């Protein structure tokens, strides 16, 4: 490319002092003078307002500029610099805002539709060893979110719970053997986690009126495990948290783990997932010789208005009960079988006592000689 040269004036944008320079145009614009040496890309040059024959050129990446009055040089510069007359007005900002909005919307759509769809495909592919490890992490996270409720493990009650778990799981297509734990808590709830883990909150034992009712709750959670619903829910929560962290700039492992733990607590499964888990529960309780309709009774009871008052743990997932759902459970259950049910009365009493009773404070007799009133100084 044949170079073209002319003379002009350089301004640094910081002072009004003009500096004479030589301009050399090739595939770049070279500006040289006594104390000036610039090598500008033609893509960074913008024409500014000036009275002909004077032409003023600004550098887009700073405040520097040059002026010259050579018409031939101006024509050559215009031919070699396609962006010379492009303006940097509000259009650039508008485009940036529009692209940002479009990116945000795409992330939200991916989180709402793409991530759940992907979780349906990925959940069955997660190896059991990885799911078990994730289940342990989520279990610990949930216990922390619940303010570390004590573990209920009285020997007699634990033995009954283990036998009930094995009896219900027999014949169910479970990916792993369920691990059921009971935590002392004033909310009636049950949570299914990855890796075959189930957490029973002790108030569910207080709300249940028979072993069949508790068996229905347990078997329902086992139904979610069989369908890999907890793993699917955790993948969805983790993927959504990851996407939002990218947008909000808070991408840390702890943030994602806390979000996963909260999602496992507050997860509400779809209507189809709940119906499938109900059907699993009905079939399992019937195989074990219990009254499968008891599931409908306890679900109706724990969602009474009295049990839905908001409290510190109101974020906990409850199983929404509708008349249609309860009727479907009873329809699948059929007639109540003869016999005492899944658990004997003694076994049921033992299971209800799985949480240790709080020790009563010892009463001490006050010593008349050392007794002081609250206003006395020590």
Buried (B, 14 or more C-beta within 10 A) or exposed (E): EEEBEBEBBBBBEEEEEEBEBBBBBEEBBBBEBEEBEBEBEBEBBBBEEBEEEEBBBBBEEEEBBBBBBBEEBBEBBEEBBEEBEBEEEEEEEEEEEEEEEEEEEEBBEBBEEBBBEBBEEBBEEBEEEEBBEBBBBBBEBBBEBBEEBBEBEBEBBBBBBEBBBEBBBEEBEBBBEBBBBBBBBEBBBBBBBBBBBBBBBBBBBEBBEBBBBBBBBBBBBBBBBBBBBBBBBBBBBBBBBBBBBEBEEEEEEEBBBBBBBBBBBBBEBEEEBBBBBBBBBBBBBBBBBBBBBBBBBBBBBBBEEEEEEEEEBEEBBBBEBEEEBBEBBBEBBEEEBEEBBBBEEEBBBBBBBBBEEEEEEEEEEEEEEEEEEEEEEE
